[in-house]
Amino acid sequence: MDYAAPQADPISGSIGASVGALVVDTDDGTDTATMYNVNGKLNYRFSPSWNGQFDARFNGLSADGETISVFGGGVHIFKRDPSAYAVGGFLSYDWLDINDAGSDISSYRFGPEFQIYNGNVTYYGQAFWGQFMSDEGGLDNLDTWGVRGEVRYFHAENLRFEGDLGYTEISGDGSSASIFTAGLEAEKRFDSSPFSVWGRYQFDHVDVGDVDAGGSTHTFLVGFRAAFGSRTLLDEDRNGATMETPSNSLFGL
């Protein structure tokens, strides 16, 4: 499938929501939490080649009466040729709240990103650096960095399959932890409609080397999206708000 870029709308984006389960597997046993998300994206093409994308999101997790809420946003600035590539960078910031107690924990991250377009396949790469910060007593700032790669395959203009791999390292106060991530995703947009449904499975392995601890998680999500300013999933991929903000923790912070 060769992609011939149509005259895209200068403003496009989407809003969506998802729900699912996080299964945590450690030496002490298995626990399950409920996950939920609401997000929005807006892409503005302010010149024939240059774009600005703006993200907003809320991620939530609840288990056994405990809750974690993450409120975040990000901006991407990039140059794009819809028939060949996109290259630029991003900056994001997130706030975390535990049990609605007003916890003062936040994180930022920034880095370069690129996409390569080859017919009905998109190759996507990112790297990032950042910090976790806290004003809570006894908690130090933590440094973090990571890389991720993604391949999107469009079986049809409104049917997308995706696979991604990522690695994140978090360090501070003489200790460190690493997270290896692998994910699979599929999305179907209904023809002649702005609405789509999607599903995702994600595996994370956490290794806390200094204390010889760790574990694995399995995330299962289903979601719904409504897009505007694009005609198909493939059109949205090459012209719209399809940059992503990488997470540096298991629940989106």
Secondary structure, DSSP 8 states (H G I E B T S, - for coil): ---------SEEEEEEEEEEEEEEEETTEEEEEEEEEEEEEEEEE-SSSEEEEEEEEEEEEEETTEEEEEEEEEEEEEEEETTTEEEEEEEEEEEEEETTS---EEEEEEEEEEEEEETTEEEEEEEEEEEEEE-STT---EEEEEEEEEEEEEEETTEEEEEEEEEEEEEETTEEEEEEEEEEEEEEE-TTSSEEEEEEEEEEEEEEGGGTEEEEEEEEEEEEEEEES-SSHHHHHHHSS------SSTT--
